Amino acid sequence: MEGLIKGLVEVALGVNDNDNDNDHDREQRDERSRSSWAEVVSGDQDQDQDHHRRTHQNQTRPEQEEWQPQGSRISNTPHKEQYRPQQEEWESESFNTSNRPHKLDEDNNDGWQTVGKPSRQTHKIPKDNWHGYKRSPHEQEYCNEVEVGADVEPSEDELADLSRACDKLWDLDLHRLVPGKDYEIDCGEGKKAYQKEDMAQGSLFTFVNDHVFRKPTFARFLSLLDNYNPHQGYKEVVTSEERQEQASFIEEISRTAPIKYLHKYLASKGIASESSQDFKRMMTSLWFDLYGRGGTSGSSSAFEHVFVGEIKQRGEVSGFHNWLQFYLEEEKGRVDYQGYIFPRRRGEIPDSETQLLTIQFEWNGVLKSVSSTMVGVSPEFEIALYTLCFYVGREDNHIQLGPYAVNIKCYRFGDRIGSVFPIADS
């Protein structure tokens, strides 16, 4: 009897060992599948971080943000493991679309994409509709046109005052998320821009509700993020399917209140045609047409720079001002959040409710010493806000967005958007 029991135990242990080996193999395969640009970017990370605010290259100015230290806060988030960007296997360094990983995992039929560091709980991002966004126009399905009536008609005061118009856009952002309900953040502790210490024990985002990624404009925005090579200086290759994704995104956001208001505002100023189709073409061209940056023609666009981010050849992160992109890259282990930058004004320490943040982070091992972003806002709001400031505003646009006094910095690249981003105003 004892021999029989021993044999059964050994068989059971053998099965468990095989299962563990299979789990290990799956983890190795998952590790190899995760994307990282750590092997293709380089730069001296010990350089003076003020260099970010002094350099000027290719007609665009650096994203300058000066801050003074005021206070700090202790984080209760469990300490994060040391950040190690995962290596990605590439067949060549041309980074054409044929080399990029597909958004859709053909072996995963549940319509979700698993992301997150192996050492912690992973999150699943719904992606079941993403492939459909590449289909021809007659196969697309869009949400209904928003019905807000006179609310999207700019008043005379708004036409005369950019700040009033931008504040109206804030009110019209019907899809803006609610902190603590739709997502949670932990700002960690504060620092000066030049300080190199990691002041955040955990990630910036501790939770984002799954329903957020099913919102039509959010989902179409997310589908665009993997269309770009973030290594500045490499010529982008745009496929016909990616052009359809762009057109689908513009069509979707054009049905929302912020974009409808933007169209009427620009048409009233004689900047845009009253034709909705002409307006959509103008928007597509403004945000997605390629131009030269980093010495290479066709290597950048307003959308790529502002929302996706780029890595300069000398090893600096530029652009990258969108919270959705930050969340996804953080979940994939490519972003290491290192704390917020001290606010200019005393007593205004960011917390979990703050929706205008100035932060520091590393992206694939490359430092972004100062970056600013609006958390929880919708893609259509940001597109409308930045487009309005580009066409109607100046380089500095001191405006009010709900409770926030903001300076929208807008750098021009000829008749294109070189960069545009928010700064908490003093």
DRENTIMAR-50028 format. One line per field, with one value per residue (C-alpha): x, y, z. Coordinates in steps of 0.25 Angstrom, whole numbers, plus 2048, in hexadecimal, padded with zeros to 3 digits. Each point is the difference from the previous one (the first is absolute). Last residue first. Example, Ala and Ser with C-alpha at 12.3 -4.5 7.8 and 13.67 -1.06 7.14 Angstrom:
2
xx = (837/7FA)
yy = (7FC/7F2)
zz = (81D/802)
//
This chain:
426
xx = (806/7FB/800/806/7F9/805/802/80C/804/7F2/801/800/80F/803/7F8/802/7F3/801/7F2/802/7F6/7F8/7F8/7F3/7F8/80A/804/80A/80E/804/80F/805/7F3/7F2/7F5/805/809/7F8/7F4/807/806/7F2/7F8/80A/801/7F1/7FE/80A/7F9/805/804/80D/805/80F/80D/80F/80D/80C/7FC/80B/803/800/7F4/7F9/805/7F7/7FE/7F3/7F7/7F2/7F2/7F5/802/7F7/80A/809/808/807/7FA/804/80A/800/80A/7FD/80B/802/7F9/806/809/7F6/808/7FA/802/7FB/7F3/7F7/808/800/7F1/7FE/809/7F9/7F3/806/804/80C/80B/808/80F/808/80F/80B/809/7F8/7F3/7F5/7F2/7F2/7F3/7F6/808/80B/7F8/7F3/808/808/80E/809/7FC/80D/80C/809/7FA/7F2/7FB/7F1/7F4/7F2/7F8/7FB/7FE/7FD/7F5/7FA/800/7F9/7F6/7FD/7FE/7F7/7F8/7FE/800/80E/80B/807/7F5/7FF/7F2/805/80A/7F6/7F6/80A/806/7F1/7FE/80D/7FD/7F2/803/7FD/80D/807/7FB/803/80E/803/7FB/808/80D/7FC/7FE/80E/805/7FA/806/80D/809/80F/807/80E/809/806/7FA/7FE/7F2/7FC/7F1/7F3/800/7F8/7F5/7F7/800/7F9/7F5/7FE/7FF/7F7/7F6/800/804/80D/7FA/7F7/80C/802/80D/808/80D/805/80D/808/806/80A/801/80C/80A/80C/806/7FD/801/7F1/7FE/7F9/7F3/7FB/7F6/7F5/7F8/7F5/7F2/7F6/7F2/7FA/80B/803/7F4/802/7FE/7F6/7F6/80C/7F6/804/80E/7FE/7F8/80D/808/7F6/800/810/800/7F8/7F8/7FA/7FC/7FA/7F8/7FB/805/7F4/803/7F6/7F6/7FC/807/7FC/80C/801/7FE/80C/807/800/80A/7FE/7FD/80D/809/806/80B/7F7/7FB/80D/7FF/7F2/803/80B/7FC/80C/802/808/80B/803/80E/80E/7FD/7FF/7F3/7F8/7F6/7F8/7F2/7F6/7FF/806/80F/808/7FF/805/7FC/808/80A/80F/807/80A/7F7/7FC/80F/809/80D/808/7FF/7FA/7FB/800/7FB/808/7F7/802/806/7FA/804/7F4/7F5/7FF/7F1/7F8/7FF/806/805/7FE/809/801/803/80C/800/7FD/805/7F9/806/7FC/80C/7FE/7FD/807/808/807/800/807/800/7F4/804/80E/7FB/801/80F/805/800/7F7/80A/7F8/7FC/7F4/7FF/801/7F7/7F5/7F7/7F4/7FB/800/80D/7FB/7F3/808/808/7F4/7FA/80C/800/7F1/803/80B/7F7/7F6/80A/804/7F2/7FE/80D/7FB/7F3/807/80A/7F4/7F9/80D/801/7F2/802/80D/7F9/7F5)
yy = (941/7F7/7F1/7FD/7F9/7FB/803/7FC/803/802/802/80D/802/7F7/808/7FF/801/801/7FF/808/7FB/805/7F4/7FF/7FF/802/80F/806/806/7FD/801/7FD/807/7FD/7FF/7F5/7F8/803/7FB/7F3/7FE/801/7F8/7F4/800/800/7F5/7F7/801/806/7F6/806/80D/7FF/806/7FB/804/7F8/7F6/7F5/7F5/7F2/7FB/80C/806/80A/80D/807/80D/7FC/806/7F7/801/7F7/7F6/80B/80B/80A/80E/806/80A/803/7FB/7F2/7F6/7F6/7F3/7F2/7F6/7F8/7F5/7FE/7F4/7F5/7FD/807/80C/801/7FE/80B/80A/7FE/803/80C/807/80A/7F8/80B/7FE/7F5/802/7F7/807/7FA/806/7F7/803/801/7FA/80B/80D/7FB/7F5/809/80C/7F7/7FA/7F9/805/807/7FC/80A/7FE/805/800/800/7F6/804/7FA/80B/80C/7F8/7F8/80C/807/7F4/800/80E/7FE/7F5/808/80C/80D/802/803/80D/809/804/7FB/7F3/7FE/802/7F7/7F5/801/7FF/7F3/7FB/802/7FB/7F2/7FB/805/7F7/7F4/805/805/7F2/7F9/808/7FD/7F1/801/806/7F4/7F6/807/7FE/80C/7FE/80A/804/7FE/80D/7FF/7F2/7FF/7F8/802/7F8/7FA/80C/801/7F5/807/80C/7F7/7FA/80D/806/7F4/7FF/7F1/803/808/7F4/7F9/809/806/7FC/803/80A/808/7F3/7FD/805/80E/809/7FA/808/808/80E/80A/802/803/7F5/7FC/7F3/7F5/805/7F4/7FF/7FA/7FE/800/803/806/80B/801/7FF/80A/7FB/80C/809/80C/807/800/804/80C/803/801/80A/808/800/804/80C/808/7F3/7FC/80D/800/7F2/7F3/7F7/7F2/802/804/7F2/7F6/7F3/7F8/7F9/7F1/7F7/7FA/7F3/7FE/7F7/80B/807/7F4/7F8/804/804/7F1/7FB/809/7FB/7F4/808/800/803/7F5/804/7F8/7FD/802/7FA/7FD/80F/804/7FD/7F6/804/7FC/7FB/7F2/7F9/801/7F8/80B/80A/80E/80C/7FA/802/809/7FA/801/80E/804/801/801/7FA/7F2/7F3/805/7F9/808/801/803/80E/7FD/809/7FB/7FA/80A/803/7FE/80D/808/80C/80B/80E/80C/80F/80C/800/80A/7FD/804/7F9/801/7F6/802/808/7FB/806/7F3/801/808/7FC/808/7FA/7F1/804/804/7F1/800/7F3/7F3/7F9/801/7FB/7F4/7FA/7F3/7F6/806/802/7F6/7F7/7F4/7F3/7FA/802/7F9/7F4/7FF/800/7F5/7F8/802/7FC/7F4/7FC/803/7F6/7F6/801/7FF/7F3/7FA/803/7F9/7F4/800/801/7F4/7F8/803/7FC/7F3/7FD/803/7F6)
zz = (7CD/7F5/800/7F2/7F5/7F3/7F1/7F7/7F2/7FB/7F1/7F8/802/80C/80A/80F/809/80F/806/80D/80A/80C/805/806/7F3/7F5/801/7F6/7FE/7F2/7FD/7F2/7FA/7FF/7F5/7F7/80A/80C/7FA/7FB/80E/807/7F5/800/80F/801/7F6/807/80D/80D/80B/803/7FA/7FD/803/7FE/807/801/7F5/802/7F6/806/7F7/804/80D/808/806/803/7FF/802/7FC/804/80F/809/804/805/7FB/80A/7FE/80D/7FB/7F1/7F6/802/803/7F5/802/803/7F9/7F7/7F8/7F2/7F8/809/7F8/80A/800/7F1/800/80B/7F9/7F3/807/807/7F4/800/7F9/7F9/801/807/800/7FB/7F6/7F5/805/806/7FB/807/7FD/803/7FC/7F7/7F9/7FE/7FB/7F6/7FF/7F7/7F2/7FD/809/807/80E/7FC/7F2/7FD/7FF/7FF/80C/809/7F6/7F4/807/806/7F3/7F9/80B/7FE/7F1/803/80A/7F6/808/7FB/80B/803/7FD/80F/800/7F9/80B/80B/7F9/7FE/80E/806/7F8/805/80E/7FF/7FA/7F2/7FA/80A/7F9/7F2/804/806/7F4/7F6/808/801/7F1/7FE/808/7F7/7F4/806/806/800/809/7FD/80B/806/80E/806/803/7F5/7FE/7FD/80E/806/7F5/806/80D/7FA/7FA/80D/808/7F5/801/80F/802/806/80C/803/805/80C/802/80D/807/7F6/804/803/80D/80A/7F9/803/7F7/802/7F4/804/7F5/7FF/80F/808/806/806/7FB/7F7/802/7F5/800/7F4/7FC/80E/808/7F6/7F7/7F1/7F5/7F6/800/7FD/7FD/80D/7FD/7F2/806/808/7F3/7FA/80C/800/7F1/802/7F4/7FA/80F/803/7F3/803/7FA/7FB/806/80C/7F6/7FD/808/7F9/7FE/7F2/802/802/7F4/7F8/7F5/7F5/7F5/804/7FD/80B/809/80C/800/805/80C/804/809/807/80E/809/80B/80C/807/80E/804/7FD/7F1/7FE/7F9/7F3/7FB/7F4/7FF/7F5/806/7F4/804/7F6/7F5/80A/7FA/801/7F7/804/7F6/7F6/7F4/804/7FE/80B/7F7/80C/7FC/804/80D/80E/80B/80D/80D/806/80F/80B/80D/808/805/80E/805/7FF/80D/7FA/808/7FC/7FC/803/7F6/7F7/7F4/7F2/7F2/7F4/7F2/7F5/7F7/7F4/7F2/7F3/7FF/80D/80C/80D/80D/808/7FE/803/80E/803/801/7FA/808/7F6/7F5/7F4/7F8/7F9/7F9/80A/80A/7F6/807/7FB/808/7F8/805/80E/7FD/7FA/80C/809/7F7/802/80F/801/7F8/80A/80B/7FA/7FE/80F/804/7F8/806/80E/7FE/7FA/80C/80A/7F9/801/80E/803/7F9/807/80E/7FC)
//
